Amino acid sequence: MDAVASQTWLQFQPNNLFVGTRPSSSATLSRDPKNLRVIVSFKLHQHHHARASKVCRRTTTPLELSSSYHNLPASTLESGSCHAPLDEHLALKNKSQDIGPRLSGRSIYLVGMMGSGKTTVGKVLSQVLGYSFCDCDSLIEEEVGGKSVADIFKHHGEAFFRDKETEALHKLSLMHRLVISTGGGAVTRPANWKYMHKGVSVWLDVPVEALAQRIAAVGTNSRPLLHNEAGDAYTQTFMRLSALFEERSEAYANANTRVSLENIAAKLGQKDVSNLSPTTIAIEALEQIEGFVKGEDGCYAGS
């Protein structure tokens, strides 16, 4: 089985998706799945007394596959990166092939608290489904002259930001085949739900303790509702997030589906939800979406 190693990149703009591939090398993969290795062939030119002869060399080397879908960078949910084992990658691909046709091009809206991994998981979902990815906060920043969300809150206030957020969701609701990462507070306005329910909404439910650890580790300067808190970073972040979750939990429950990281961890025998890969979470999201869509189909069939 011959393969050409390549790098794939994806760039989203409001109306365009650009995908490209850069071929970089050729290889032959072993057919033995238990002993995966790559056989690389190359030619060396040897010079002896002004005579050049071509020598074909063949070498075998172990191959470690990074199977986050199409080379997403790796690390944590908060940093926006991931590596996935090969079996996870295949499970994700198979599940996407099951659910993709059922979606009929409907967009997916990811909701959840700040730091819940909406952007990272959203990129995994968009690539495996062949959708475009859109970060709602980034669209708002572009709309307001490139200002960061924190600067928008500082100079224009939260109400101004929420108005822009609603405008952005309205525009996005007119489009199809998108995976949209929404802001943590997007769920607080009923009008936003009117737009998000034109697609399928997915709540990424992450324990507040895990959220506080992630956010405190990277800092709160980019989080306008957190960065003015004083004292120990984790404690203050945890307290503020707990209050926000208390205010928003009923609104999050309006989502069509819920992906509970605690439930995923329990099924896999994991104690810490932070050990779950974005690919694992994306697989669960697709399973929940599939259940919701099948339920819709059942309702229509019985009506």
FIVEX-572335 format. One record per residue (C-alpha): x negated, y negated, z negated. Coordinates in Angstrom, 1 decimal, decimal comma, always signed. Example, Ala and Ser with C-alpha at 12.3 -4.5 7.8 and 13.67 -1.06 7.14 Angstrom:
<koldos>
+--------+--------+--------+
!      X !      Y !      Z !
+--------+--------+--------+
!  -12,3 !   +4,5 !   -7,8 !
!  -13,7 !   +1,1 !   -7,1 !
+--------+--------+--------+
</koldos>
This chain:
<koldos>
+--------+--------+--------+
!      X !      Y !      Z !
+--------+--------+--------+
!   +0,0 !   +0,0 !   +0,0 !
!   -1,7 !   -3,2 !   +1,1 !
!   -1,0 !   -6,5 !   -0,6 !
!   -2,1 !  -10,1 !   -0,2 !
!   -2,7 !  -11,9 !   -3,4 !
!   -1,2 !  -15,4 !   -3,4 !
!   -0,3 !  -18,3 !   -5,6 !
!   +3,2 !  -19,7 !   -5,5 !
!   +4,3 !  -23,1 !   -6,6 !
!   +7,7 !  -24,7 !   -7,0 !
!   +8,6 !  -28,3 !   -7,2 !
!  +12,1 !  -29,7 !   -7,7 !
!  +13,5 !  -33,0 !   -6,8 !
!  +17,2 !  -33,9 !   -7,1 !
!  +18,0 !  -32,9 !   -3,5 !
!  +15,1 !  -30,7 !   -2,5 !
!  +13,2 !  -27,6 !   -3,4 !
!   +9,7 !  -27,1 !   -2,2 !
!   +8,2 !  -23,6 !   -2,3 !
!   +4,8 !  -22,7 !   -0,8 !
!   +2,3 !  -19,9 !   -0,8 !
!   -1,5 !  -20,0 !   -0,6 !
!   -3,1 !  -16,7 !   +0,5 !
!   -6,3 !  -16,1 !   -1,4 !
!   -7,5 !  -12,5 !   -1,0 !
!   -6,5 !   -9,1 !   +0,2 !
!   -6,4 !   -5,8 !   -1,7 !
!   -5,2 !   -2,2 !   -1,7 !
!   -3,2 !   -1,1 !   -4,7 !
!   -3,4 !   +2,4 !   -6,1 !
!   -0,1 !   +4,3 !   -5,7 !
!   -0,5 !   +6,0 !   -9,1 !
!   +1,6 !   +3,9 !  -11,6 !
!   -0,2 !   +5,4 !  -14,6 !
!   -3,5 !   +4,3 !  -13,4 !
!   -2,9 !   +1,0 !  -11,7 !
!   -6,1 !   -0,4 !  -10,1 !
!   -7,0 !   -2,5 !   -7,2 !
!   -9,4 !   -1,5 !   -4,4 !
!  -11,2 !   -4,5 !   -2,9 !
!  -12,9 !   -4,2 !   +0,4 !
!  -15,5 !   -6,8 !   +1,5 !
!  -18,4 !   -7,2 !   +3,9 !
!  -21,9 !   -8,2 !   +3,1 !
!  -24,4 !   -9,5 !   +5,7 !
!  -27,9 !   -8,3 !   +5,0 !
!  -30,8 !  -10,0 !   +6,8 !
!  -34,1 !   -8,1 !   +7,5 !
!  -36,8 !   -9,4 !   +9,8 !
!  -34,3 !  -11,7 !  +11,5 !
!  -31,9 !   -8,9 !  +12,2 !
!  -28,4 !   -9,0 !  +10,6 !
!  -26,4 !   -5,9 !   +9,8 !
!  -22,9 !   -5,6 !   +8,4 !
!  -22,5 !   -3,4 !   +5,4 !
!  -18,9 !   -2,5 !   +4,3 !
!  -18,6 !   -2,1 !   +0,6 !
!  -15,7 !   -0,7 !   -1,3 !
!  -15,2 !   -1,0 !   -5,0 !
!  -12,5 !   -0,1 !   -7,5 !
!  -11,7 !   -2,2 !  -10,6 !
!   -9,0 !   -2,1 !  -13,2 !
!   -6,2 !   -4,6 !  -12,5 !
!   -4,4 !   -6,4 !  -15,3 !
!   -1,2 !   -7,8 !  -14,0 !
!   +0,3 !  -11,0 !  -15,3 !
!   +3,9 !  -10,5 !  -14,4 !
!   +5,6 !  -13,7 !  -15,6 !
!   +7,7 !  -14,3 !  -12,5 !
!   +5,5 !  -15,8 !   -9,7 !
!   +2,7 !  -17,0 !  -12,0 !
!   +4,5 !  -19,1 !  -14,6 !
!   +1,7 !  -20,2 !  -17,0 !
!   +1,6 !  -18,5 !  -20,4 !
!   +1,9 !  -19,2 !  -24,0 !
!   +5,0 !  -20,1 !  -26,1 !
!   +8,5 !  -21,2 !  -25,4 !
!   +7,8 !  -24,7 !  -26,7 !
!   +4,7 !  -25,1 !  -24,4 !
!   +6,7 !  -23,9 !  -21,4 !
!   +4,7 !  -20,9 !  -20,4 !
!   +4,8 !  -17,1 !  -20,5 !
!   +3,2 !  -13,7 !  -19,6 !
!   +5,4 !  -10,6 !  -19,2 !
!   +4,6 !   -6,9 !  -18,9 !
!   +5,3 !   -5,3 !  -15,6 !
!   +8,4 !   -3,3 !  -16,9 !
!   +9,9 !   -6,6 !  -18,2 !
!   +9,4 !   -8,2 !  -14,8 !
!  +11,1 !   -5,3 !  -13,0 !
!  +14,0 !   -5,3 !  -15,4 !
!  +14,4 !   -9,0 !  -14,9 !
!  +14,4 !   -8,6 !  -11,1 !
!  +16,8 !   -5,7 !  -11,1 !
!  +19,2 !   -7,6 !  -13,4 !
!  +19,1 !  -10,7 !  -11,2 !
!  +20,0 !   -8,6 !   -8,2 !
!  +23,0 !   -7,3 !  -10,0 !
!  +24,3 !  -10,6 !  -11,2 !
!  +23,2 !  -12,9 !   -8,3 !
!  +26,0 !  -12,1 !   -5,9 !
!  +28,6 !  -12,3 !   -8,7 !
!  +27,6 !  -15,9 !   -9,4 !
!  +28,6 !  -17,0 !   -5,9 !
!  +26,2 !  -19,9 !   -6,1 !
!  +27,5 !  -21,3 !   -9,4 !
!  +25,0 !  -23,3 !  -11,4 !
!  +23,7 !  -22,2 !  -14,8 !
!  +23,6 !  -24,8 !  -17,7 !
!  +21,4 !  -24,0 !  -20,6 !
!  +22,3 !  -25,6 !  -23,9 !
!  +20,8 !  -25,4 !  -27,3 !
!  +18,8 !  -27,3 !  -29,9 !
!  +15,6 !  -29,1 !  -29,0 !
!  +12,7 !  -26,7 !  -28,8 !
!  +14,9 !  -23,7 !  -28,1 !
!  +13,1 !  -22,9 !  -24,8 !
!  +15,7 !  -24,1 !  -22,3 !
!  +13,0 !  -25,4 !  -19,9 !
!  +10,8 !  -22,3 !  -20,1 !
!  +13,6 !  -19,8 !  -19,8 !
!  +15,3 !  -21,9 !  -17,2 !
!  +12,3 !  -21,7 !  -14,9 !
!  +12,2 !  -18,0 !  -15,2 !
!  +15,9 !  -17,7 !  -14,4 !
!  +15,7 !  -20,1 !  -11,5 !
!  +12,8 !  -18,3 !   -9,8 !
!  +14,2 !  -14,8 !  -10,2 !
!  +17,7 !  -15,9 !   -8,9 !
!  +16,3 !  -18,0 !   -6,1 !
!  +17,8 !  -21,2 !   -7,6 !
!  +16,3 !  -24,6 !   -8,1 !
!  +15,4 !  -25,7 !  -11,6 !
!  +16,4 !  -29,1 !  -13,0 !
!  +15,6 !  -30,7 !  -16,3 !
!  +18,3 !  -33,2 !  -17,1 !
!  +16,1 !  -35,3 !  -19,4 !
!  +13,6 !  -35,7 !  -16,6 !
!  +16,3 !  -36,9 !  -14,2 !
!  +17,3 !  -39,5 !  -16,7 !
!  +13,7 !  -40,6 !  -17,2 !
!  +13,4 !  -41,1 !  -13,4 !
!  +16,6 !  -43,0 !  -13,3 !
!  +15,3 !  -45,4 !  -16,0 !
!  +12,1 !  -46,2 !  -14,2 !
!  +10,0 !  -43,4 !  -15,5 !
!  +10,5 !  -44,2 !  -19,2 !
!  +10,2 !  -41,3 !  -21,6 !
!  +13,3 !  -40,2 !  -23,5 !
!  +11,7 !  -41,6 !  -26,7 !
!  +11,2 !  -45,0 !  -25,0 !
!  +14,7 !  -45,0 !  -23,7 !
!  +16,0 !  -44,4 !  -27,3 !
!  +13,7 !  -47,1 !  -28,6 !
!  +14,5 !  -49,8 !  -26,1 !
!  +18,1 !  -49,0 !  -25,0 !
!  +19,6 !  -47,0 !  -27,8 !
!  +21,1 !  -43,5 !  -28,0 !
!  +24,5 !  -44,6 !  -26,6 !
!  +22,8 !  -45,8 !  -23,4 !
!  +20,9 !  -42,5 !  -23,1 !
!  +24,1 !  -40,5 !  -23,6 !
!  +25,8 !  -42,5 !  -20,9 !
!  +23,0 !  -41,7 !  -18,4 !
!  +23,1 !  -38,1 !  -19,5 !
!  +26,8 !  -37,9 !  -18,6 !
!  +26,2 !  -39,5 !  -15,3 !
!  +23,4 !  -37,0 !  -14,5 !
!  +25,6 !  -34,0 !  -15,4 !
!  +28,4 !  -35,4 !  -13,3 !
!  +26,1 !  -35,6 !  -10,3 !
!  +24,6 !  -32,1 !  -11,0 !
!  +28,1 !  -30,6 !  -11,2 !
!  +28,6 !  -31,4 !   -7,6 !
!  +25,7 !  -29,3 !   -6,6 !
!  +25,2 !  -25,5 !   -6,5 !
!  +22,5 !  -22,9 !   -7,1 !
!  +20,8 !  -24,8 !   -9,9 !
!  +19,5 !  -23,8 !  -13,4 !
!  +19,8 !  -26,9 !  -15,5 !
!  +18,1 !  -27,5 !  -18,8 !
!  +20,2 !  -29,9 !  -20,8 !
!  +19,3 !  -32,2 !  -23,7 !
!  +19,9 !  -30,9 !  -27,2 !
!  +22,7 !  -33,4 !  -27,7 !
!  +24,5 !  -33,0 !  -24,4 !
!  +27,1 !  -30,8 !  -26,0 !
!  +28,4 !  -33,6 !  -28,2 !
!  +30,4 !  -35,3 !  -25,5 !
!  +33,6 !  -33,5 !  -24,3 !
!  +33,2 !  -35,1 !  -20,8 !
!  +29,9 !  -33,2 !  -20,4 !
!  +31,6 !  -29,9 !  -21,0 !
!  +34,0 !  -30,7 !  -18,2 !
!  +31,1 !  -30,9 !  -15,8 !
!  +29,1 !  -28,0 !  -17,3 !
!  +32,1 !  -25,6 !  -17,1 !
!  +32,0 !  -26,0 !  -13,3 !
!  +29,1 !  -23,6 !  -13,7 !
!  +28,2 !  -21,0 !  -16,3 !
!  +27,0 !  -22,4 !  -19,7 !
!  +24,5 !  -20,4 !  -21,8 !
!  +23,7 !  -21,3 !  -25,4 !
!  +20,1 !  -20,3 !  -26,4 !
!  +20,7 !  -19,8 !  -30,2 !
!  +17,4 !  -19,9 !  -32,0 !
!  +17,0 !  -19,9 !  -35,8 !
!  +16,3 !  -23,4 !  -37,2 !
!  +13,2 !  -22,1 !  -39,1 !
!  +11,6 !  -21,0 !  -35,8 !
!  +12,6 !  -24,3 !  -34,1 !
!  +11,0 !  -26,3 !  -37,0 !
!   +7,7 !  -24,2 !  -36,7 !
!   +7,5 !  -24,8 !  -33,0 !
!   +8,2 !  -28,5 !  -33,1 !
!   +6,1 !  -29,2 !  -36,1 !
!   +3,2 !  -27,4 !  -34,4 !
!   +3,2 !  -29,7 !  -31,3 !
!   +4,3 !  -32,9 !  -33,0 !
!   +7,5 !  -34,9 !  -33,0 !
!   +6,5 !  -38,0 !  -31,1 !
!   +8,5 !  -37,0 !  -28,1 !
!  +11,5 !  -36,2 !  -30,2 !
!  +13,3 !  -39,5 !  -30,8 !
!  +15,7 !  -38,0 !  -33,4 !
!  +12,8 !  -36,6 !  -35,4 !
!   +9,6 !  -38,6 !  -35,1 !
!  +10,5 !  -41,2 !  -37,7 !
!  +10,7 !  -38,7 !  -40,5 !
!   +8,1 !  -39,0 !  -43,2 !
!   +6,4 !  -36,3 !  -45,3 !
!   +5,3 !  -32,8 !  -44,5 !
!   +5,9 !  -32,1 !  -40,8 !
!   +7,5 !  -28,7 !  -41,2 !
!   +9,7 !  -29,6 !  -44,1 !
!  +11,0 !  -32,8 !  -42,7 !
!  +11,5 !  -31,3 !  -39,2 !
!  +13,4 !  -28,3 !  -40,8 !
!  +15,7 !  -30,6 !  -42,8 !
!  +16,5 !  -32,9 !  -39,9 !
!  +17,1 !  -29,9 !  -37,5 !
!  +19,3 !  -28,3 !  -40,1 !
!  +21,5 !  -31,4 !  -40,3 !
!  +21,6 !  -31,7 !  -36,5 !
!  +22,6 !  -28,0 !  -36,1 !
!  +25,3 !  -28,5 !  -38,7 !
!  +26,7 !  -31,3 !  -36,6 !
!  +26,5 !  -29,5 !  -33,3 !
!  +27,0 !  -25,8 !  -34,0 !
!  +30,7 !  -25,9 !  -33,1 !
!  +29,9 !  -27,8 !  -29,9 !
!  +27,3 !  -25,2 !  -28,9 !
!  +29,9 !  -22,5 !  -29,4 !
!  +31,9 !  -24,0 !  -26,4 !
!  +29,3 !  -22,4 !  -24,1 !
!  +30,6 !  -19,5 !  -21,9 !
!  +27,9 !  -17,2 !  -23,3 !
!  +25,5 !  -17,0 !  -26,3 !
!  +22,0 !  -15,6 !  -26,3 !
!  +21,0 !  -15,0 !  -29,9 !
!  +17,3 !  -14,6 !  -30,4 !
!  +17,9 !  -13,0 !  -33,8 !
!  +20,0 !  -10,3 !  -32,1 !
!  +17,4 !   -9,7 !  -29,4 !
!  +14,6 !   -9,4 !  -32,1 !
!  +16,8 !   -6,9 !  -34,1 !
!  +17,4 !   -4,7 !  -31,1 !
!  +13,7 !   -4,6 !  -30,3 !
!  +12,6 !   -4,1 !  -33,9 !
!  +10,8 !   -7,5 !  -34,0 !
!  +10,7 !   -9,5 !  -37,2 !
!   +9,7 !  -12,8 !  -35,7 !
!  +11,8 !  -14,3 !  -32,8 !
!   +8,7 !  -16,3 !  -31,8 !
!   +7,2 !  -13,0 !  -30,5 !
!  +10,0 !  -12,7 !  -27,9 !
!   +8,8 !  -13,5 !  -24,4 !
!  +10,7 !  -15,9 !  -22,2 !
!  +11,3 !  -13,0 !  -19,8 !
!  +12,9 !  -10,9 !  -22,5 !
!  +15,2 !  -13,9 !  -23,3 !
!  +16,0 !  -14,4 !  -19,6 !
!  +17,0 !  -10,7 !  -19,3 !
!  +19,4 !  -11,1 !  -22,2 !
!  +20,7 !  -14,3 !  -20,7 !
!  +21,5 !  -12,5 !  -17,4 !
!  +23,2 !   -9,7 !  -19,3 !
!  +25,4 !  -12,2 !  -21,1 !
!  +26,2 !  -14,0 !  -17,9 !
!  +27,0 !  -10,7 !  -16,2 !
!  +29,4 !   -9,9 !  -19,0 !
!  +31,1 !  -13,3 !  -18,8 !
!  +31,5 !  -13,1 !  -15,0 !
!  +32,9 !   -9,5 !  -15,2 !
!  +35,4 !  -10,8 !  -17,8 !
!  +36,4 !  -13,5 !  -15,4 !
!  +36,9 !  -11,0 !  -12,6 !
!  +39,0 !   -8,8 !  -14,9 !
!  +41,2 !  -11,7 !  -15,7 !
!  +41,7 !  -12,6 !  -12,1 !
!  +42,4 !   -8,9 !  -11,2 !
!  +45,1 !   -8,7 !  -13,9 !
!  +46,8 !  -12,0 !  -13,1 !
+--------+--------+--------+
</koldos>
